[in-house]
Amino acid sequence: MDQTVTVKAKLLNIDEETAHSFMQTMVKYKDACNFISQYVFNHAFELKQSKLNKALYRDLRNKFGLKSQMAQSAIKTVIARYKTVKTQLKQKPYRYDTGKKDGKGHAIWAQTFRNLSWLWYPIQFKRPQLDLQRNRDWSYLSSTKQISLNTLQGRKKVDFVCKSFDQYLDSDKWKFGTIKLLKFRNQWYMHLSATVSLPEYQPEEAEHVVGIDRGLRFLASCYDEKGKTLLFNGQKALRTRRKYKKLRAQLQAKGTKSAKRRLKQIGQRENRWMSDVNHRLTKTLVDHYGANTLFVLEDLTDVRFATEKTAKDKRYEMVSWAFYQFEQFLTYKANLNSSAIVKVPAKYTSQRCPQCGRIRKENRDHQLHLYVCDRCGYKSNDDRLASMNIQFLGTLYRSGEEAPQFNKQASAE
């Protein structure tokens, strides 16, 4: 199994001439990507590299002045972006009311899976960027510990700083890929992909099985095979989000150009803060449980947080935490630590009694965050209870059951 990580580094001592070369190349590359994107949109979303290369290669060289490998990279960049959007559309089907009612008088909803034909306009590349291929467009100079980057004006050698970069220089273990060159707040950065080959993880050999319930009151509620619970309080994160929301509302009400610029900065800062919280939280989990751990998460695809009974001024905090990012971070950190994650169905995990198996929605009190079983009397915090049920499904998966899930009819028997 190959695991790819992104190594982020800051470029140092960039003079005016080098900065001009970087920016000119990035702008041309961005314009070329938009040109390719328009072609893909106008030609039935053709995403084959060979066909796009045949149709657009000369134009990319002549109109935008891109070098040979840069032209190929621009095509790959656009293809990758469209494939990402294609996956996102597929994961979020369009739901609509059929106008019919079921036996209880509830509306019957149907869904239609979406594809690229649902796009109204081509994907736009707004931010200047540049993707450089290893050996062809960039190289590492071990003698001077510099990075050599290709531009339309020729090669530029630059210094950089990156924490623990030396570990990626082991060519027997790590393989470098593409560098993405970026500019942020007048500073230059590069994102370097590095890939390592890992042995396939065997779930049945896992020493630890940890169920993790993601939420807002507790960002992560964890329960392991020893019966120990670990809760990560989300109240501090909730207060920070409310602070950002209040500041955003004030700037929106002001409406000036400077307020709009500030508003954009606030959004970027909040996203970076959320990423940092998810990074630190997932690192803590991997370090705490150690190697050879099977982390079990709920599959939250098509799952939404109901906000109909939540005050409007609190709905923003209720639905917009980056749970998918948490999953991505935990996945790659677990893989690098000889562990793995598995996703199980979220259905009934907060309604099932872990002691007697009874599934009943009314047993959970959302206001008190308490679950009380009406059959055996078992009591527990509802977030902890969910992590217990998730951990139980993970145990079934480790035992060889391919798709463990809870069945309400079976629990009623």
DRENZALO-280723 format. One record per atom (N, C-alpha, C, O): x, y, z. Coordinates in pm, whole numbers, plus 50000, padded with zeros to 5 digits. Atoms other than C-alpha are relative to their C-alpha. Last residue first. Example, Ala and Ser with C-alpha at 12.3 -4.5 7.8 and 13.67 -1.06 7.14 Angstrom:
499184988149994;513674989450714;499235010950073;499745022050090;500894988150000;512304955050780;500905012050000;501945011850066;
***
This chain:
500385013849973;463364899251936;500434995750140;500204984350180;501325000349940;463474937051923;499574985950040;498644984150119;499894995449862;467234938151866;498684999150072;498654998450195;499325010249919;466934916551555;500055004050146;499974995550234;500925011249982;464334939951407;500624989250089;499964983350174;501014996549901;466574970251467;499044988450027;498634986250141;501315002850058;469554955351288;498945002350107;498964995850212;501055003149903;473024968851367;498674998549929;498395005449831;500964989349979;475864967151118;498944995450099;498804983550126;500805000649877;478974946951039;499065012050011;499445023249978;500814987849991;480074946450675;499114999650124;497904998050112;499624989950098;482944921950624;499245013150015;499825023850003;501274995950059;482624901050942;500255012049909;500735022349955;500205005350135;486104886350994;498685003649935;498465000149820;500255014449992;486744889751368;499704993649864;499604981449854;498715006649976;488314923951315;499844984850002;500764977549966;499224999050125;485044935551161;501354993150016;501804986149926;500585009850094;483074922751461;500795000049869;501024989549810;499595013249952;485434941751692;499464989049908;500154979349880;498615001950039;484904973051483;500544986550044;501344980349973;500015003250143;481154969351522;501414997849949;501644989149864;500535013750012;481664967751900;499944995749853;500294984349819;498905009149967;483874998951888;499564985449987;500344977049944;499084999650115;481105017851709;501164990450023;501594983349931;500625007850108;478655006651977;500874999649875;500954989449807;500025014149958;480955018652255;499424991249890;499954980549860;498655005250023;481625051552070;500114985350041;500874977849981;499805001550145;477875057652051;501384994249971;501524985549885;500735011950044;477495050952424;500194997549851;500344986149808;499225011849959;480225075952506;499334987249951;499994977949904;498835000250088;478385102552306;500894987950032;501404981349941;500395004650134;475065093852475;501194999749903;501234991249814;499964988250085;476495095452830;499764995649855;500324985449813;498704995250045;475535062752994;499835013349927;498755016549878;499904985650020;472745044253174;501415003649954;502394997649997;498624995350018;471705007553161;499995015049970;499165019949893;499684989149910;468185001653293;501405005549986;501825013850067;499105004949894;467764967153137;500435010950096;501055008050198;500085014549978;464724972652914;500854995650118;500354989050209;501275003249936;464035010152914;499854985150028;498904981050095;500675011350064;467725017352845;498724996650076;498754994750197;500495009049896;468765051952963;499194989049932;498174991749868;500725011550054;470935073152733;499624991050117;500474987150198;500055012349919;471945107752850;499214989249928;498174991949867;498905008150057;473025139452673;500134986850074;501224982450109;499135004149891;470655158052909;501224992449952;502124989250030;499764988449915;468945177152628;500984996850112;501865004850144;499044990950063;469315149352372;500345011850090;501465016950085;500444986449967;467675123152594;501045009849947;502145010750000;498974989749998;468195089152433;499385013650027;498455017949959;499155001949882;465895060352521;501065010850014;501695012050119;500484992149888;463295073752276;500864998550125;500715006350219;499654985950016;465255060951977;499655008150124;500395017250163;501214991949983;465035024552083;500405014850004;501175019050090;499924987950082;467494997151995;498685007550013;497635002649971;501284993550030;467944970752269;500235012649918;501075020849953;500224999550144;471274952452249;498705006449957;498375006449839;501005010150037;471314942152618;499685000149850;498964991349803;500085010949902;474494959052743;499024989249958;499344977349965;498885009250017;475524981352453;499954988050095;500714978450080;499445002649868;472054997252443;501144989949984;500924979049933;499885014049955;471455008952088;500624999250139;501615005950168;501305004649951;470125043451992;500074986150062;499084981450119;500364991849884;473335063251932;498694995750063;498215002050158;498885000249905;474895036851703;499705008450125;500295006150230;500335005649868;471475030951542;501165000450100;501004995350210;501385002649961;472675038151186;499914992850134;500544982450155;500344991949883;476205051751159;498634996650058;498305001250168;501244992150012;477315023850928;499675007350130;499805001950239;501175008649981;480975013550979;498755008649989;498825020850007;501264992849981;484215029550858;498844990250008;498774980649931;501095006450073;487585012950908;498745007850030;498545012450143;501374996449961;490835029651009;499024991849917;499334987649806;500954997850111;494365015951002;498695005050056;498445004250177;501385001549955;497525011151210;499095002549880;499575004249767;500355014350003;501215006451138;498624997450060;498414987750133;499705005449867;501995042551244;499594985250011;499304980450120;498574998349975;502245056950892;500434994050133;501624992250158;499255008250096;498805042550813;501505000750025;502204990650018;500105013949957;497355057551131;500804990949908;501504981949954;499185001349880;498645092351044;499984985650051;501014980550096;498595000650040;497275088850690;500924998950121;501984992550111;499685011150090;493815078750805;501484999549968;502114989149983;499845012149920;493595102151105;500424988249912;501204979749955;498794998949919;494235132350886;500254987250079;501384982450085;498835000650087;491665121650628;501305000350080;502224992550055;499875013750050;489015114150892;501234998449911;501954988549923;499565008049886;489555147751063;500254985549957;501254979549995;498574997049987;489235164350722;500604992250116;501714987050106;499345007750106;485895146850677;501515002350004;502294993049982;499885014049959;484755159951016;500714991649893;501464982449927;499375007750110;485485196250924;500234985550043;501374981550068;498685004749961;482985213551156;500554990549894;499794983549828;498894996650088;480195231850976;501384996150051;502385002050009;499915007850125;476855218451091;501325001549925;501514994949823;500505013749994;476195228051452;500334991749876;500374979549883;499085008549926;478375258951472;499614985349993;500464976550005;498705000050068;476385275751195;500984990750070;501664982750005;499945010450101;473065265151347;501354999249930;501794988449890;499075010549959;473485284751669;500204989449892;500974980049911;498704994149972;471935318151567;501054989850046;502214993250067;499314996050123;469065299851400;501415005250028;502335002749950;500154985750026;468025282551723;500865004249882;501974999149864;498914991949945;468125244751689;499785014649964;499385017849852;500384996649864;464995223551643;501085008450070;501035010450191;501324994050002;465335222551262;499565004650140;498815014350153;499964986949934;469085217551291;498625006550010;498515018150051;501314993550003;469415180651209;500065013150079;500495013350194;500404996449865;473075171851157;498695007849993;498635018449933;500044985749970;473435155050820;499595002150145;498894993850203;500534997649867;474495119950718;500065014950027;501115021150007;501444997450006;474855114550342;499365001850137;498145002150148;500474996550133;478345099950397;498485000950001;497794991750046;500904988449995;479025100050772;499555004649862;498985015449848;500064995250137;480495064950784;498965011149994;497765008549999;501295000750068;481085061451157;500165005049856;500905014549831;500774987750014;484685056251258;498644997249938;498464987349866;501315002350062;486655026251387;499205013050002;498965018850108;500894989049965;490385029951457;498694998449922;498714997049799;501074998550099;492184996451437;499065010850050;498315008750146;501334996449950;495414998851633;499035001349884;499365006949780;500865011950012;498694981451552;498635002250062;498114993850136;500045007750125;500825010551671;499064988150010;498644984050118;498835007050050;500075033651961;499774992349872;498724993349808;500345014250014;496805042352133;501134991849939;501124979549947;500565005749877;497945075952272;499774984949987;500124977350077;498945001649900;500245085951984;499484992950125;500214984950185;499055009950050;497595079351719;501104997550102;501514986150123;500625013250002;494915097451919;500984989249957;501074978650020;500165004549861;497125127352000;499414985950005;499864977650083;498665003949954;498125130651634;499944994750143;500604984850176;499715013150059;494425130351537;501404995150040;501604983150060;500885010249943;493655158451782;500334986149945;500444976550021;499555003149864;496665179651690;499174988950064;499704980650137;498665005950002;495945177951318;500434995750140;500904984550160;500135013850048;492195183551364;501364993049996;501464981150028;500695007849896;492815214451579;499914985349958;500194976450037;499045002049891;495375227751328;499384991650112;500034982750166;499025010050043;492995222451038;500994996950110;501364985350132;500665013049997;490275241151225;500944988849960;500954978150021;500175003749860;492655270351289;499344986350012;499784978050092;498695004549952;493685271450925;499924995550146;500554985750185;499705012950061;490035272650821;501344994550047;501484982650074;500835010049934;489315300351069;500264986149944;500314976350018;499435002549868;492245320850941;499214989250073;499794980650140;498795007950017;491095317050581;500634996650135;501134985550155;500385013450046;487595328750670;501214990949985;501174979350025;500575007149885;488945358050872;499634985749962;499894976450038;498905004249913;491165368950584;499494992050119;500114982250161;499315010950069;488195369550347;501144994650086;501364982550093;500905011649993;486195390550592;500654987849936;500544976649987;499845005749866;489095414750631;499174987250015;499594977650079;498675006149998;489085420750258;500254993050133;500804982050139;500075012150083;485315425750273;501364993149992;501434980849994;500705010249922;485675449850564;499924986949922;500044976149979;499035005049901;488315469750372;499364989050085;500034979550125;499015008150070;485905472450079;501024994250098;501404982550087;499004992350074;483085484250307;501004990649932;501034978649960;500145000050145;480045463050397;501025007949921;500885009049799;499274987950037;479795471650766;500025001949849;499715012749800;500904988649979;477085445850829;500675013149958;500015022349912;501025000350106;479245418850674;499055011850012;498625017349911;499374995550124;482155428850899;499005000249885;499045009149800;499714985749988;480015426551212;500605005549871;500255016549828;501284992750011;478585392851107;500235015150007;499595022749935;500425000450140;482075378851045;498715007949979;498565015149880;499164990550073;483235390351389;499615000549853;499625011249792;500384986649958;480285372651551;500805010549924;500255020649878;501304997050060;480915340951351;499545014150034;499005021149949;499824997450143;484615340951436;498675003749934;498625012549849;499274987450009;483825344151808;500205003949854;500005015549817;500974989449976;481185316951780;500665013849992;500055023449945;500814998850121;483755294051625;498975011150014;498705018449919;499194993550102;486165300751910;499215002049872;499335012449807;499914985749965;483465292852166;500825007549896;500495018949861;501304993950026;482705259851993;500025014950030;499465022949955;500104998250145;486385250251983;498695006949964;498645015249873;499074989250035;486595256252358;499955002949851;499975014449809;500584987149961;483425235752410;500935011749966;500465022349925;500074990950115;484655206052204;499515013850036;499275022049946;501024989749987;485855184152492;500045009849883;501115014549844;499344987650036;487955154352385;498945011049992;498165011649897;500864989650055;486675123252564;500815012749974;501605017050059;499204987950015;488655091152626;499135010349928;498705008149815;500594989350081;486825060652758;500935012149999;501535015650101;499634986549959;488385028352882;499465010349902;499455008149780;501114993549933;486604995052840;500305014050048;499545019650128;499825001749856;489784976152764;498885006450080;498875005950203;500355013849965;488744971552398;500184997250149;499714987050199;499135010650047;488715009352348;499594986350053;498614985050127;500205011549910;486185037652364;500814988449945;500694984949828;499295012450034;486765072052216;499754989350105;499694992150225;500275008449884;484555103152207;500534986149967;500064979849872;499775014450016;485955128551963;499734993150133;500284996850236;499505001850136;485025165051909;500274985449969;500104981049856;498685006149990;482895163052222;500494997849857;499854990749780;499824998649855;479965186952225;501334993950041;502074999750120;499734985949975;480395189551848;500175002850149;501005011150187;501144991449967;480585153151740;500445014250025;501565018049992;499694985950024;482745124851618;498765008550027;497645004849990;501214992750038;482265090551776;500355014749986;500795021050082;499944985349989;485465070351778;498695005949948;498335004349832;501164993750063;485595032851847;500035015050025;500255019450137;500464987749937;489065019451924;498835005749920;498965008849802;501144995550080;490154983651855;499385011950072;498915010650185;500944990849937;493624974751984;498895003549900;499145005249781;499965002049855;495904945451908;498965008650071;498445004850177;499994987849919;495024944151540;499984996650148;499204988250193;498815000349913;495934911051373;500085012350090;501065013950164;500155010749902;492464905651224;501194999250096;501104992650200;500854996349885;492684939951061;499914989250106;499834992350225;500945011149979;495654929750839;499165002950124;499665001750236;500395002349862;497424961150715;498974988950009;498014988649931;501455000049983;499044958950375;499634996450144;500134986650199;500635013350012;502754966450403;498505001050022;498035009450099;500265006249871;503725002850346;499404986249980;498694984049881;500685012950015;505325019250043;499884993450136;500884991650205;499295011149938;506185056150101;499164987349982;497944987749990;500735012749991;505165085849891;500894989250060;502064988150026;499035010849974;506265122249918;499224987250027;498274987250105;500575013149973;504305151549774;501104989750015;502044989249934;499305010950068;505945185749807;499364986750038;499254983650157;500605012249948;503955216849890;500554988449919;500304987349799;500145011250092;506055247849830;499404988250076;499744985550191;500045013349941;505805281549996;499994989549889;499614992349775;500055010950096;506555317949915;500124986450069;500914984550161;499035010449969;505685346950142;499814988549901;498704985849855;498674995750044;503975378950033;501124990450040;502304993950037;499594988549921;500875369550231;501455004049974;502255006050066;501014996349901;500585335650063;500565011250087;501605009650151;499654987549933;502355324949746;498885003850094;497705003850057;501074991149957;502245289149621;500575012750062;501705012950111;499454987149955;504415264249432;498855009650028;497955011249947;500944989350031;503095228649410;500555012950061;500775013750181;499974988249913;505875202949395;498955009949951;498855012849832;500194986450052;505135169149239;500175010550109;499815008350225;500854998250116;506565135549343;499965014549956;501005020549929;500574986750019;509275124349584;499155000449873;499394993049778;499914995850140;509775087649667;499325013649987;498145015250020;500904989650049;510475077650027;500275003349853;501425003449809;501315000349933;511935045150161;499015009749936;497885005949907;500455014049995;515065036049966;498604998950060;497934988750043;500565004050130;515495072749871;499534985549997;498734981849911;499685014250011;515945082950235;499344994549873;498164990949874;498905001550095;515745120550181;500464985649986;501334982649904;500555003150132;512305121850343;501084998149894;500784994749780;500555013649998;513765119350695;499464995849863;499384983949833;498975010150027;515945149750623;499454985949996;499994977349926;499945003250144;512905172650598;500974988649971;500784981149875;499795014550019;512255170850974;500064996049852;499644985149815;499755008249882;510885206550984;500104985249963;499224979849895;501055010149983;511155224650652;500384991150118;501464985350121;499995005449864;513135255950567;498804990650014;497684994049976;501315002949941;514015266250213;500194994850141;501284990650180;499895006249867;516835280950009;498594997450053;497635003850010;500504992849882;516305287849640;500264992050126;500314979750125;499595007249881;517885279049307;499635008050124;499975019850136;499734991249886;515965292549008;500344991250121;499564982550160;499935005949866;515985274948670;500355010650106;501145019750083;498875008749968;514955293248353;499954995250144;499014998350218;498744992750020;512805323248263;501224991550034;502344996650038;499954996450142;509605302948212;501295007649968;501685008649852;500954989550034;510295287748553;500115002849850;500954996949782;500044995450138;511995255948680;498945010849982;497845009650036;501354999650056;512745251649048;500035005949860;500715015849834;499924993850131;516075240749200;498624998949934;498134987949910;500955005450097;515705233849572;500175007849869;500185020149870;500944990850062;518675240149801;499054992249908;499284980649876;501285001549930;520685219150043;499005010449952;498315016950031;500324986849942;523945232249888;498724999950083;498365010050143;498754993249965;525535198549808;499745013450069;500455017150162;499505004549870;522235179549826;501255007650043;501495009250163;498554999050009;520655199649544;500604996750136;500645005350225;499404996549871;517055187949530;501514999749986;502084989749942;499055009749947;515415188449188;500555005250131;500545017250158;499394996449873;512545205449007;500954988950045;500824977450004;500234986049965;510975207248663;500595004150135;500705016050163;500234991950120;512025175048488;499915014950033;500505023349964;498925001950097;513655157448785;499825008449873;500805014049822;498675003649950;510395157548988;500944997249882;500554991049784;499705014349993;507445174148816;501444997550045;502365005050010;498715003450060;506415210148892;500314985250023;500194980250135;499645013849966;502865221948957;501264996149923;501304997249800;499095006450094;502375259748954;500354986250052;500804984750165;499345011949946;499735281549111;500904994249893;500864998149777;498795003950074;498005315049069;500694988150067;500864988050189;498764996649929;494625314249247;501214995749917;501274984249873;499924985749970;491455315949041;501345003950061;501825015150041;498774999549922;491345282348865;500295014850025;500765021949936;499114988550012;487745279548748;501224998750092;501104994550207;499274997949875;485815247348689;501025011349979;501755011349880;498735007149979;483735251848376;500585002950138;500335013450197;498894992850065;480125263748400;501304992550030;501344984450122;500564989350083;476705249948493;501095007349923;500825013649820;499284987349990;477995216748626;499435010249904;499145007049788;500744990849915;475315189748643;500715013550016;500125023050067;500954992850084;476895172048344;499135009750081;498445018250024;499454987250045;479785163448575;499035008049913;499185020149901;498725001450067;477725136748752;500455013649949;499855023849984;499554989350088;474855135948999;501354996549937;502144988949993;498564998449993;473035106649154;500465010049894;499995009849780;499395002450131;469305112149178;501505002450012;501935012950060;498734993950029;467425109549507;500524996049862;500234985149813;499205008350090;463885103149621;501315007249973;501465019050005;498914993450071;461865116549911;500744990049912;500874978349946;499085010050054;458495104350031;501035007349914;500695014249818;499614998350139;456715129950249;501014989349958;501894985650036;498734993150020;455305116750574;500345000849852;500004991949774;500204986250042;451615108650607;501265007949980;501215020049957;500114991549882;452125077350815;499815014849965;499785023450052;501155003949919;451355053850525;499795008750123;498675009950173;500015013949959;453775072250297;498794997350089;497925005950103;499965002049855;453065104450114;500044985250031;499484977049958;500815011149949;453795114649755;500184998950151;501135004250209;501384995549992;455015148149620;499064989250052;497854991650064;500775005850112;458275132249507;498555004849998;497845002749900;501295004949951;460305155549733;499184995049881;498945002549786;501194992050030;463825159149606;498754993050051;498694980850064;501205005449936;467355147949689;498825009249972;498965021449974;501064989949991;470335154549460;498744993550056;498254983750000;501085000350099;473135130049531;498965010850025;498815015750137;501114991849952;476155140349740;498895000549896;498785010249821;500215002349857;478865113849709;498825008050055;498315004850163;500545013549982;478595113449331;499674997250146;498704990250176;501385000150049;479025151049311;499354986450023;498174985650059;500814992449906;482145149449529;498535000149959;497654998850044;500185008149880;483635121749316;499115007050101;498245000750162;500855011350039;483095141448996;499714991150120;498574986850140;501384994850001;484545172549162;499014988949964;497914988350019;500374997249862;487715153149241;498575004850010;497815000250095;500275013049939;487865138948890;499605001750147;498764994450198;501315004750046;487505174148749;499654986550062;498484983950093;501054991749940;490385186748964;498614995449958;497704994750041;500135003549858;492645157448871;498895008050067;498135002650148;500635013249992;492005162648499;499754996150145;498674991350180;501424998350033;492785199748532;499264986750010;498164986250065;500624992349893;496095193448711;498505001549977;497714999850070;500215009049886;497065165948466;499305007150115;498455001250183;501075009250039;496555189648171;499684990650117;498514988250147;501254992349999;498635216348343;498814991149965;497754992250026;500434998649861;501365190748418;498695007650009;497845004350091;500545012949956;501635181148051;499455000950142;498404995350173;501235002050076;502025217747950;499334986950041;498124986250059;501024991749938;504565222548229;498664998449930;497614998349995;500525007049883;506555193048096;498935008050071;498005002250127;500625012850034;506905208647752;499384993150121;498214989350119;499035009950043;507535244347861;499314986549988;498194984650036;499605010149904;504615268147876;501054990749941;501064987849822;498555000849986;504595298347647;500484989650099;501624990350145;499644997049862;500905305247705;501514998950026;501995002650133;500784989149943;499595307547351;500495004350138;500465016250171;499944987650079;502315287347172;499285011850067;499815022950070;498634995550022;503095259047416;500045013849935;500845022349973;499414997149869;499575254747552;501435005249984;501875013850060;500554987349951;498145257747201;500625003950134;500905015650159;499424989050078;500485230847073;499505013550049;500275023150059;498574998349970;499535206547354;500615012149927;501295020349989;499664987249937;495775211947331;501495002850015;501865014150047;500814988550040;494145185747107;500585013450048;500385023649982;500024998850145;496745157947122;499285012749955;499695019249858;498664996450042;497365163147493;500055002349849;500685011949801;499824985849967;493655163147566;501375004849955;501525016149908;500844992250090;493275130247379;500145015050026;500205023049933;499485000950137;496245113747553;499205008749904;499785015449819;498774992350015;495285125847902;500485000349855;500875010849805;498875008650035;491755112447881;501225008549968;501165017549883;498974999849898;489355134948069;501164990549971;501944987350060;498945009450040;486805145147803;501165001050100;501725011850120;499175003549885;484055163547987;501004988849966;501124978850038;500615011449930;481585163547695;500894994650112;500894982650139;499845012650074;483785186147484;499624988050085;500374978450099;500654999150131;482825221547592;500034986949921;499364985849818;501424997149981;483595215847962;499254999949867;498104995349861;500615012149942;486925199147883;498495002050015;497714992949986;500055010350106;487865228047652;499314987450052;498484981549983;501054996050094;486945253947917;499854989749889;498734986649847;501285002649934;489045235048174;498835003749909;497834996549904;500265014450009;492025234547937;498634996750059;497894988650004;500185003050143;491905272447896;499664985249980;498764981849903;501364995450034;491425276748272;499674997449853;498544994149819;500955009349936;494505255048332;498565004149970;497724995549944;500035012250080;496495275548080;499024989950057;498314983149981;500764997050122;495545307648258;499904987849910;498864985449848;501414998949962;496745292848588;499135002749878;498074996549862;500455013749972;500055281948431;498515000050037;497754991449992;500135006750129;500575316648282;499464985750019;498624981149941;501164993950069;499875332248622;499764993349865;498624990249830;501235004749935;502235308048797;498755005549932;497774998349914;500225014050038;505055314448548;498704994750059;497974987549992;500345000350143;504755352248587;499714985749954;498774983449879;501374995150019;504615349148967;499594999649853;498464995749822;500995009249941;507685326848995;498585004549967;497774996649920;500025012050084;509755347848754;498974990050050;498234984149972;500674996450125;508815379848938;499904987949907;498874985749843;501424998849969;509735364149273;499215003449874;498114998149854;500535013649984;513105353249132;498505000450026;497754992449970;499975006350132;513865388549007;499404985950006;498624982049919;501074994450084;512745404649334;499944993249863;498854990749811;499764986350049;514885382349554;498905004149903;498054996049864;500484998650137;513555352149745;500205014449955;499565023650007;499094991250074;515685347250057;499625001249851;500485000049764;499324988949934;513715317850194;500835008249900;501225003449794;498834995950078;511105293450066;500595012750060;499875021750102;499994985750028;508785278850330;501295003349925;502384999549968;498744992949972;508195241350325;499875014649961;499155018149867;500124985650021;505135218650343;501295007050041;501825004550150;498964993449921;505535181050296;499965015049967;500155018949852;499594987250056;502335165250169;500965006850096;500625009750211;500164988849907;501925128450248;500475012649928;501235012049832;499414987350042;501355098750018;499715010850103;498585012250150;500554988849923;500775063550145;500745012649960;501965013449971;499264987450007;501315034349907;499275010850078;498065012650062;500844988150000;500005000050000;500885012450000;501835013450078;
***
